[in-house]
Amino acid sequence: MKKTALLSLLLFSLLNQVFADELGSLFKKLDQTLATRQTFMVIREERIAHLKELLKKSDNHYAKYSYNLDLYKEYQPYISDSAIYYLENNLVLARLIGELRLYDETRIMLAFLLSSNGMYKEATDILDSINRKTLDKSLTLSYYIAYDHAYGEMAFYSRSKTAAKEYGLIANFYKDSLVRMLDHESEQYLSLLETQLRDSGNILEALNINSKRMDKISPENPQFGLIAFHRSLSYKLNGEEGLRKKYLILSALSDIRHAIKDNASLTLLANQLYQEGKIDRAYEYIRYALEDANFYNAKLRSIQVSEVQPIIDRAYQLRSEAQKNKLRFFLILATVLAVFSIITLWIISKQKKGLFVAQNHLKEANSQLQNLNQDLNQANDQLKHLNATLSESNRVKEEYIGLYLSICSSYIDKIETLKNTVSKEISKGQVAQLLSYTKSSALIDKEVKEFYTNFDNTFLHLYPNFVEEFNALLLPEDRIELKFGELLNTELRIFALIRLGITDSSKIAGLLRYSVNTIYNYRAKIKNKSAVPRDDFENYVMKIGGV
């Protein structure tokens, strides 16, 4: 009996060691793959460039529709707004072609993509506008999948338990319809079944279904990353953190190798490592995850990563500070020991070689101490600069997090008010009046104006002397004079965003609701008025109000 127990314990220890070695190997592979991930992005960019060239040469609407669809598929996991752009182009082409099926197909894909990016209202509006009766079986499946996805996302991310429950019921309604329609051997059905089993707590059966999905797909397929991610969710619910990490790593590896920026594995892996106290690796992975979220350019993804990032950043800073304190202690100890050694050597040298030799040793020691002091002074200067930079970064982050939360709260109130107004108008039968209200651009103009006001106030709170310092960079005759009541104008807002680190013209255009060409023109126009070297103008702007 004792021999059997000892053998079992030995076997268990051996298996644990093998699994630990496997995890270590996977982490090493993930680090290597992250270091070379630019290579995989180049491959996707080459495919995109080739498709754009074919699109440019195409001479009929059907061909353009097909190439736009291919470009959407390339951009969908890569850059969200580019994917939306090509779907919107296909909406125009579908109208020109005059085929309702193509038009509905594009709208369903657009609704699915918008809901993935957190644009739930826009997604459901599109789906609500589709006539279900005109859809064939294939499009009906896609239609139900898009509805299930939209309401499932709304249920998952809603902060209201009541709303989440309501959205979940709607999503389940469409899931039930899909279960009846889907082929029980299809990937869509198996994925849906696995989710239902996992949500109901039947983890073992969910893992069996996931294994069936994995058997049907090659690890080289981009879908492998999603299936591995689903498996990690089941292991989490089952409390098997080691296996959860394994499949999060496999999912992240697949996403990186296919240049998929719309991912979650690396964020969850970073959070798990943080919980385990592995701060350095968690900090590195969350930085990569944030870079992917910003590149993908969907606000929902950036928010998800930013919920985890500050926690890991803070832990990393505390750890770095502790390491710095240890370093200071050891430097002091080393200095004391060095002095003690020098004194000892000086005494020995005095006894052996006399005063002359001892003095030479002392001079050499003093020289070493001076060099060490210089190195320490330089290190202290660098630390001061880094701490000041971090303080400013934290200040900006805190201000804008506060602003973001305030705006979110305001928009929730406005949506509630709008909902009540719509309900009242519909109950009164005032559909025409409601339609005219929705066609008016006054509401959007008001919101844009309010957005500018909020941005101007917050930015000038952070950098109160921005306008004066910015004008100092311009020639006297070209300095900007604000109108009465203006805090910032368009030119100043563009360079305010640049001061905050948003230098890409397309992102600035999206934020300020201008075309990219308009932003380019404004930037060029201001640079032509520069009192400093034109090519360095934006670098000077980045220093305004800096530490």
C-alpha positions as CSV (number, residue, x, y, z in Angstrom):
1,M,0.0,0.0,0.0
2,K,2.8,2.4,0.9
3,K,4.7,1.5,-2.2
4,T,1.6,2.2,-4.4
5,A,1.1,5.6,-2.7
6,L,4.7,6.5,-3.1
7,L,4.6,5.4,-6.7
8,S,1.5,7.6,-7.3
9,L,3.2,10.6,-5.6
10,L,6.3,10.1,-7.7
11,L,4.2,9.9,-10.9
12,F,2.2,13.0,-10.0
13,S,5.4,14.9,-9.3
14,L,6.9,13.8,-12.6
15,L,3.7,14.8,-14.5
16,N,3.8,18.2,-12.8
17,Q,7.4,18.7,-13.8
18,V,6.6,17.7,-17.4
19,F,3.7,20.2,-17.5
20,A,5.8,22.9,-16.0
21,D,8.5,22.3,-18.6
22,E,5.8,22.5,-21.3
23,L,4.5,25.8,-20.0
24,G,8.1,27.2,-19.8
25,S,8.7,26.2,-23.4
26,L,5.4,27.8,-24.5
27,F,6.2,31.1,-22.7
28,K,9.6,31.1,-24.4
29,K,8.0,30.5,-27.8
30,L,5.5,33.3,-27.1
31,D,8.2,35.8,-26.2
32,Q,10.1,34.9,-29.3
33,T,7.0,35.3,-31.5
34,L,6.1,38.6,-29.9
35,A,9.6,39.9,-30.7
36,T,9.1,39.0,-34.4
37,R,5.4,39.9,-34.8
38,Q,6.1,42.7,-37.2
39,T,7.0,39.9,-39.7
40,F,3.4,38.5,-39.6
41,M,2.0,42.0,-40.0
42,V,4.0,42.5,-43.1
43,I,2.5,39.3,-44.6
44,R,-1.0,40.6,-44.0
45,E,-0.1,44.1,-45.3
46,E,1.2,42.5,-48.5
47,R,-2.1,40.6,-49.0
48,I,-4.0,43.8,-48.4
49,A,-1.8,45.7,-50.9
50,H,-2.4,43.1,-53.5
51,L,-6.1,43.2,-53.1
52,K,-6.1,47.0,-53.2
53,E,-4.2,46.8,-56.5
54,L,-6.8,44.3,-57.9
55,L,-9.6,46.6,-56.7
56,K,-8.0,49.6,-58.4
57,K,-7.9,47.7,-61.7
58,S,-11.4,46.2,-61.5
59,D,-13.9,47.7,-64.0
60,N,-17.3,46.4,-62.9
61,H,-19.4,46.5,-59.8
62,Y,-19.4,42.8,-59.1
63,A,-15.6,42.6,-59.1
64,K,-15.3,45.6,-56.9
65,Y,-17.8,44.1,-54.5
66,S,-15.8,40.9,-54.3
67,Y,-12.5,42.7,-53.7
68,N,-14.1,44.9,-51.1
69,L,-15.4,41.8,-49.4
70,D,-11.9,40.2,-49.4
71,L,-10.4,43.4,-48.0
72,Y,-13.1,43.5,-45.3
73,K,-12.1,39.9,-44.3
74,E,-8.4,41.0,-44.1
75,Y,-9.2,44.1,-42.0
76,Q,-11.9,42.6,-39.8
77,P,-9.4,41.2,-37.2
78,Y,-6.8,43.8,-38.0
79,I,-8.0,47.4,-38.2
80,S,-11.7,47.9,-37.4
81,D,-12.4,51.2,-39.0
82,S,-10.9,50.0,-42.3
83,A,-13.1,46.9,-42.2
84,I,-16.1,49.2,-41.7
85,Y,-15.0,51.4,-44.6
86,Y,-15.0,48.5,-47.1
87,L,-18.3,47.2,-46.0
88,E,-19.8,50.7,-46.4
89,N,-18.4,50.8,-49.9
90,N,-20.1,47.5,-50.6
91,L,-23.4,48.9,-49.4
92,V,-23.1,51.6,-52.1
93,L,-22.1,48.9,-54.7
94,A,-25.0,46.6,-53.8
95,R,-27.4,49.5,-54.4
96,L,-25.8,50.2,-57.8
97,I,-26.0,46.5,-58.7
98,G,-29.6,46.4,-57.6
99,E,-29.4,43.0,-55.8
100,L,-31.2,43.0,-52.4
101,R,-29.4,39.9,-51.3
102,L,-25.9,41.5,-51.6
103,Y,-27.2,44.6,-49.8
104,D,-28.7,42.5,-46.9
105,E,-25.5,40.4,-46.7
106,T,-23.4,43.5,-46.3
107,R,-25.7,45.0,-43.7
108,I,-25.6,41.8,-41.6
109,M,-21.8,41.7,-41.7
110,L,-21.6,45.4,-40.8
111,A,-24.0,44.9,-37.9
112,F,-21.9,42.0,-36.6
113,L,-18.7,44.0,-36.8
114,L,-20.2,47.1,-35.2
115,S,-21.5,45.1,-32.2
116,S,-18.0,43.5,-31.8
117,N,-16.7,47.1,-31.5
118,G,-19.2,48.1,-28.9
119,M,-21.5,50.1,-31.3
120,Y,-24.6,48.2,-30.2
121,K,-27.2,50.9,-31.1
122,E,-25.9,51.1,-34.6
123,A,-25.8,47.3,-35.0
124,T,-29.3,46.7,-33.8
125,D,-30.7,49.6,-35.9
126,I,-29.2,48.0,-39.0
127,L,-30.6,44.5,-38.1
128,D,-34.0,46.0,-37.2
129,S,-34.2,47.6,-40.6
130,I,-33.7,44.3,-42.5
131,N,-36.9,42.5,-43.7
132,R,-36.5,39.0,-42.4
133,K,-39.0,37.6,-44.9
134,T,-36.7,38.4,-47.9
135,L,-33.7,36.5,-46.5
136,D,-32.8,33.0,-47.8
137,K,-31.7,30.3,-45.3
138,S,-28.0,31.2,-45.5
139,L,-28.6,34.9,-44.8
140,T,-31.2,34.0,-42.1
141,L,-28.5,32.1,-40.2
142,S,-26.1,35.0,-40.5
143,Y,-29.0,37.3,-39.4
144,Y,-29.7,35.3,-36.3
145,I,-26.0,35.0,-35.5
146,A,-25.6,38.8,-35.8
147,Y,-28.6,39.4,-33.4
148,D,-27.3,36.8,-31.0
149,H,-23.8,38.3,-31.0
150,A,-25.1,41.9,-30.5
151,Y,-27.4,41.1,-27.6
152,G,-24.9,38.6,-26.1
153,E,-22.2,41.4,-26.1
154,M,-24.7,43.8,-24.6
155,A,-25.6,41.4,-21.8
156,F,-22.0,40.7,-21.1
157,Y,-20.8,44.3,-20.9
158,S,-23.9,46.0,-19.4
159,R,-23.4,47.5,-16.0
160,S,-27.2,47.1,-15.2
161,K,-28.2,43.7,-14.0
162,T,-31.7,44.2,-15.2
163,A,-30.7,45.2,-18.7
164,A,-28.1,42.4,-18.8
165,K,-30.8,39.9,-18.0
166,E,-33.2,41.3,-20.6
167,Y,-30.4,41.3,-23.3
168,G,-29.5,37.7,-22.3
169,L,-33.1,36.6,-22.8
170,I,-33.1,38.1,-26.3
171,A,-29.8,36.5,-27.2
172,N,-31.1,33.1,-26.0
173,F,-34.1,33.5,-28.2
174,Y,-31.8,33.8,-31.3
175,K,-29.6,31.0,-30.0
176,D,-32.7,28.7,-29.8
177,S,-33.5,29.6,-33.4
178,L,-29.9,28.8,-34.5
179,V,-29.9,25.5,-32.7
180,R,-33.0,24.4,-34.8
181,M,-31.5,25.6,-38.1
182,L,-27.8,24.8,-37.9
183,D,-26.2,21.6,-39.1
184,H,-25.2,19.7,-35.9
185,E,-21.8,19.0,-37.3
186,S,-21.0,22.6,-38.3
187,E,-18.5,24.7,-36.5
188,Q,-21.2,27.4,-35.8
189,Y,-23.4,24.8,-34.0
190,L,-20.6,23.3,-32.0
191,S,-19.4,26.7,-30.9
192,L,-22.9,27.7,-29.9
193,L,-23.4,24.4,-28.0
194,E,-20.0,24.7,-26.2
195,T,-21.0,28.2,-25.0
196,Q,-24.4,27.0,-23.8
197,L,-22.8,24.1,-21.9
198,R,-20.1,26.3,-20.4
199,D,-22.7,28.9,-19.3
200,S,-24.8,26.2,-17.7
201,G,-21.9,24.9,-15.7
202,N,-21.5,21.6,-17.7
203,I,-17.7,22.1,-18.1
204,L,-16.7,18.5,-18.8
205,E,-19.1,18.3,-21.8
206,A,-18.1,21.8,-23.0
207,L,-14.5,20.6,-23.1
208,N,-15.6,17.5,-25.0
209,I,-17.3,19.7,-27.6
210,N,-14.2,21.9,-27.8
211,S,-12.0,18.9,-28.4
212,K,-14.3,18.0,-31.3
213,R,-13.9,21.5,-32.7
214,M,-10.1,21.3,-32.4
215,D,-10.0,17.9,-34.2
216,K,-11.7,19.5,-37.2
217,I,-9.2,22.3,-37.6
218,S,-5.5,22.7,-38.2
219,P,-3.4,24.7,-35.7
220,E,-2.4,26.8,-38.7
221,N,-6.0,28.0,-39.2
222,P,-6.7,31.5,-37.8
223,Q,-9.8,30.0,-36.1
224,F,-7.6,27.9,-33.9
225,G,-6.8,30.9,-31.7
226,L,-10.5,31.4,-31.0
227,I,-11.2,27.8,-30.2
228,A,-8.2,27.6,-27.9
229,F,-9.5,30.8,-26.2
230,H,-12.9,29.2,-25.6
231,R,-11.1,26.2,-24.1
232,S,-9.3,28.5,-21.7
233,L,-12.6,29.9,-20.5
234,S,-13.8,26.4,-19.5
235,Y,-10.6,25.6,-17.6
236,K,-10.9,28.9,-15.7
237,L,-14.4,27.9,-14.6
238,N,-13.1,24.5,-13.6
239,G,-10.3,26.1,-11.5
240,E,-7.5,24.5,-13.7
241,E,-5.3,27.6,-14.0
242,G,-2.3,25.8,-15.5
243,L,-4.3,24.4,-18.4
244,R,-6.0,27.8,-18.7
245,K,-2.6,29.5,-19.2
246,K,-1.5,26.9,-21.7
247,Y,-4.5,27.5,-24.0
248,L,-4.3,31.3,-23.5
249,I,-0.7,31.1,-24.8
250,L,-1.7,28.9,-27.7
251,S,-4.5,31.3,-28.5
252,A,-2.1,34.3,-28.3
253,L,0.5,32.5,-30.5
254,S,-2.1,31.8,-33.2
255,D,-3.4,35.5,-33.1
256,I,0.2,36.9,-33.4
257,R,1.1,34.5,-36.3
258,H,-2.0,35.6,-38.2
259,A,-1.6,39.3,-37.3
260,I,-5.0,39.3,-35.5
261,K,-5.2,42.5,-33.5
262,D,-8.8,41.9,-32.2
263,N,-7.8,39.5,-29.5
264,A,-8.2,39.0,-25.7
265,S,-5.9,36.1,-24.9
266,L,-2.8,38.3,-24.1
267,T,-4.8,40.6,-21.8
268,L,-6.2,37.7,-19.8
269,L,-2.8,36.0,-19.7
270,A,-1.2,39.2,-18.4
271,N,-3.9,39.5,-15.7
272,Q,-3.4,35.8,-14.6
273,L,0.4,36.3,-14.4
274,Y,-0.2,39.5,-12.3
275,Q,-2.4,37.5,-9.9
276,E,0.4,35.0,-9.6
277,G,2.9,37.8,-8.8
278,K,4.8,37.5,-12.1
279,I,4.8,41.3,-12.5
280,D,7.6,41.7,-15.1
281,R,6.1,39.3,-17.7
282,A,2.5,40.6,-16.9
283,Y,3.7,44.2,-17.5
284,E,5.3,43.2,-20.8
285,Y,2.3,41.3,-22.1
286,I,-0.2,44.0,-21.1
287,R,1.8,46.6,-23.0
288,Y,1.7,44.4,-26.2
289,A,-2.1,43.9,-25.6
290,L,-2.7,47.7,-25.3
291,E,-0.6,48.3,-28.5
292,D,-2.8,45.7,-30.3
293,A,-6.0,47.4,-29.0
294,N,-4.9,50.8,-30.1
295,F,-3.8,49.5,-33.5
296,Y,-7.2,47.7,-34.0
297,N,-8.8,51.1,-33.2
298,A,-12.0,50.0,-31.5
299,K,-12.8,51.8,-28.3
300,L,-14.3,48.8,-26.6
301,R,-11.1,46.8,-26.9
302,S,-9.0,49.7,-25.6
303,I,-11.3,50.1,-22.6
304,Q,-11.1,46.3,-21.8
305,V,-7.3,46.5,-21.8
306,S,-7.2,49.8,-19.9
307,E,-9.2,48.2,-17.1
308,V,-6.3,45.8,-16.4
309,Q,-3.3,47.9,-17.4
310,P,-3.3,50.5,-14.5
311,I,-3.4,47.6,-12.0
312,I,-0.4,45.9,-13.5
313,D,1.4,49.3,-14.1
314,R,1.0,50.2,-10.5
315,A,2.3,46.8,-9.3
316,Y,5.3,47.1,-11.7
317,Q,6.1,50.6,-10.5
318,L,6.0,49.5,-6.8
319,R,8.2,46.6,-7.7
320,S,10.6,48.8,-9.6
321,E,10.7,51.2,-6.6
322,A,11.5,48.3,-4.3
323,Q,14.3,47.1,-6.6
324,K,15.7,50.7,-6.7
325,N,15.7,50.8,-2.9
326,K,17.6,47.5,-2.8
327,L,20.0,48.8,-5.4
328,R,20.6,51.9,-3.3
329,F,21.2,49.7,-0.2
330,F,23.7,47.5,-2.0
331,L,25.4,50.5,-3.5
332,I,25.8,52.1,-0.1
333,L,27.0,48.7,1.3
334,A,29.4,48.3,-1.6
335,T,30.7,51.8,-1.1
336,V,31.3,51.1,2.6
337,L,33.0,47.8,1.8
338,A,35.1,49.5,-0.8
339,V,36.2,52.2,1.6
340,F,36.9,49.6,4.2
341,S,38.9,47.6,1.7
342,I,40.8,50.6,0.6
343,I,41.6,51.6,4.2
344,T,42.7,48.0,4.9
345,L,44.9,47.9,1.8
346,W,46.3,51.3,2.7
347,I,47.3,50.0,6.1
348,I,48.8,46.8,4.7
349,S,50.5,48.8,1.9
350,K,51.9,51.3,4.5
351,Q,53.3,48.4,6.5
352,K,54.8,46.6,3.4
353,K,55.8,49.3,1.0
354,G,55.8,52.5,2.8
355,L,54.0,55.8,2.7
356,F,54.6,56.5,-1.0
357,V,52.9,53.4,-2.3
358,A,50.0,53.8,0.1
359,Q,49.3,57.4,-1.2
360,N,49.2,56.1,-4.8
361,H,46.5,53.6,-3.8
362,L,44.5,56.2,-2.0
363,K,44.5,58.5,-5.0
364,E,43.4,55.7,-7.2
365,A,40.6,54.9,-4.7
366,N,39.5,58.5,-4.6
367,S,39.3,58.6,-8.4
368,Q,37.1,55.5,-8.4
369,L,34.8,57.0,-5.8
370,Q,34.5,60.2,-7.8
371,N,33.5,58.2,-10.9
372,L,31.0,56.2,-8.8
373,N,29.5,59.4,-7.5
374,Q,29.2,60.8,-11.0
375,D,27.5,57.6,-12.1
376,L,25.2,57.8,-9.1
377,N,24.4,61.5,-9.8
378,Q,23.5,60.6,-13.4
379,A,21.3,57.7,-12.3
380,N,19.5,60.0,-9.8
381,D,19.0,62.7,-12.5
382,Q,17.5,60.0,-14.8
383,L,15.3,58.7,-12.0
384,K,14.0,62.3,-11.3
385,H,13.2,62.8,-15.0
386,L,11.4,59.5,-15.3
387,N,9.4,60.1,-12.1
388,A,8.4,63.6,-13.3
389,T,7.4,62.1,-16.7
390,L,5.4,59.4,-15.0
391,S,3.6,61.9,-12.8
392,E,2.6,64.0,-15.8
393,S,1.4,60.9,-17.6
394,N,-0.6,59.8,-14.6
395,R,-2.1,63.2,-14.3
396,V,-3.2,63.3,-17.9
397,K,-4.6,59.7,-17.6
398,E,-6.5,60.5,-14.5
399,E,-8.0,63.6,-16.0
400,Y,-9.2,61.9,-19.1
401,I,-10.5,58.8,-17.3
402,G,-12.6,61.2,-15.2
403,L,-13.8,63.0,-18.4
404,Y,-14.6,59.7,-20.1
405,L,-16.6,58.4,-17.1
406,S,-18.5,61.8,-17.0
407,I,-19.3,61.7,-20.7
408,C,-20.4,58.0,-20.5
409,S,-22.7,58.9,-17.7
410,S,-24.1,61.9,-19.6
411,Y,-24.7,59.8,-22.7
412,I,-26.5,57.2,-20.7
413,D,-28.9,59.9,-19.4
414,K,-29.3,61.3,-22.9
415,I,-30.1,57.8,-24.3
416,E,-32.7,57.3,-21.4
417,T,-34.3,60.7,-22.2
418,L,-34.3,59.9,-26.0
419,K,-35.9,56.5,-25.3
420,N,-38.6,58.1,-23.2
421,T,-39.3,60.8,-25.8
422,V,-39.5,58.1,-28.6
423,S,-41.8,56.0,-26.5
424,K,-44.1,59.0,-25.8
425,E,-44.2,60.0,-29.5
426,I,-44.9,56.5,-30.7
427,S,-47.7,56.1,-28.1
428,K,-49.2,59.4,-29.3
429,G,-48.9,58.2,-32.9
430,Q,-46.5,61.0,-33.8
431,V,-44.4,58.9,-36.1
432,A,-43.9,61.6,-38.7
433,Q,-42.8,64.1,-36.1
434,L,-40.4,61.5,-34.7
435,L,-39.0,60.8,-38.1
436,S,-38.4,64.5,-38.8
437,Y,-36.6,64.7,-35.4
438,T,-34.3,61.9,-36.2
439,K,-33.5,63.3,-39.7
440,S,-32.4,66.6,-38.2
441,S,-28.6,67.2,-37.8
442,A,-29.2,69.6,-34.8
443,L,-28.8,66.8,-32.2
444,I,-25.5,65.7,-33.7
445,D,-24.3,69.3,-34.1
446,K,-25.1,69.9,-30.4
447,E,-23.3,66.8,-29.3
448,V,-20.2,67.7,-31.4
449,K,-20.2,71.2,-29.9
450,E,-20.5,69.8,-26.4
451,F,-17.7,67.4,-27.2
452,Y,-15.5,70.3,-28.3
453,T,-16.3,72.2,-25.1
454,N,-15.5,69.3,-22.9
455,F,-12.3,68.6,-24.7
456,D,-11.3,72.3,-24.6
457,N,-12.0,72.7,-20.9
458,T,-10.2,69.5,-19.9
459,F,-7.2,70.1,-22.1
460,L,-6.8,73.7,-20.9
461,H,-7.1,72.4,-17.3
462,L,-4.2,70.2,-18.0
463,Y,-2.2,72.7,-20.0
464,P,-3.5,76.2,-19.0
465,N,-0.8,78.1,-21.0
466,F,-1.1,76.1,-24.1
467,V,-2.5,78.8,-26.3
468,E,0.2,81.3,-25.3
469,E,3.1,78.8,-25.6
470,F,1.7,77.6,-29.0
471,N,1.5,81.2,-30.3
472,A,5.1,81.7,-29.2
473,L,6.1,79.0,-31.8
474,L,4.5,81.1,-34.6
475,L,5.6,84.2,-36.4
476,P,4.2,87.3,-34.7
477,E,2.0,88.2,-37.7
478,D,0.6,84.7,-37.9
479,R,-0.3,84.1,-34.3
480,I,-3.8,82.8,-33.6
481,E,-6.4,85.2,-32.1
482,L,-9.4,83.4,-30.6
483,K,-12.9,84.8,-31.1
484,F,-14.9,85.9,-28.1
485,G,-16.0,83.0,-26.1
486,E,-13.6,80.5,-27.8
487,L,-11.3,78.4,-25.7
488,L,-9.7,76.6,-28.7
489,N,-10.3,76.7,-32.4
490,T,-9.8,73.9,-35.0
491,E,-6.0,74.5,-35.5
492,L,-5.4,74.5,-31.7
493,R,-7.5,71.4,-31.2
494,I,-5.5,69.5,-33.8
495,F,-2.2,70.4,-32.1
496,A,-3.7,69.8,-28.7
497,L,-4.4,66.2,-29.7
498,I,-0.8,66.0,-31.0
499,R,0.4,67.3,-27.6
500,L,-1.5,64.3,-26.1
501,G,0.4,61.9,-28.3
502,I,-2.3,61.4,-31.1
503,T,-0.2,62.2,-34.2
504,D,-2.0,60.1,-36.8
505,S,-4.0,62.4,-39.1
506,S,-6.7,59.8,-39.6
507,K,-7.3,59.4,-35.9
508,I,-7.4,63.2,-35.4
509,A,-9.8,63.5,-38.3
510,G,-12.1,60.8,-36.7
511,L,-12.0,62.6,-33.3
512,L,-12.7,66.1,-34.7
513,R,-15.1,64.9,-37.5
514,Y,-13.1,66.3,-40.3
515,S,-11.7,64.6,-43.4
516,V,-8.1,63.4,-43.4
517,N,-7.2,65.9,-46.1
518,T,-8.5,68.8,-44.0
519,I,-6.3,67.7,-41.1
520,Y,-3.3,67.5,-43.4
521,N,-4.0,70.9,-44.8
522,Y,-4.4,72.5,-41.3
523,R,-1.1,70.9,-40.1
524,A,0.8,72.0,-43.2
525,K,-0.7,75.5,-43.0
526,I,0.4,76.0,-39.3
527,K,3.8,74.6,-40.0
528,N,4.3,77.2,-42.8
529,K,3.8,79.9,-40.1
530,S,6.3,78.4,-37.7
531,A,8.9,80.6,-36.1
532,V,11.0,77.5,-35.3
533,P,12.3,75.0,-37.9
534,R,9.3,73.6,-39.7
535,D,10.4,70.0,-39.4
536,D,10.8,70.3,-35.6
537,F,7.5,72.2,-35.1
538,E,5.5,69.3,-33.7
539,N,8.4,68.3,-31.4
540,Y,8.2,71.8,-29.9
541,V,4.5,71.4,-29.5
542,M,5.1,68.1,-27.6
543,K,7.2,70.1,-25.1
544,I,4.5,72.6,-24.2
545,G,3.6,72.4,-20.6
546,G,6.0,69.4,-20.2
547,V,8.1,68.6,-17.2
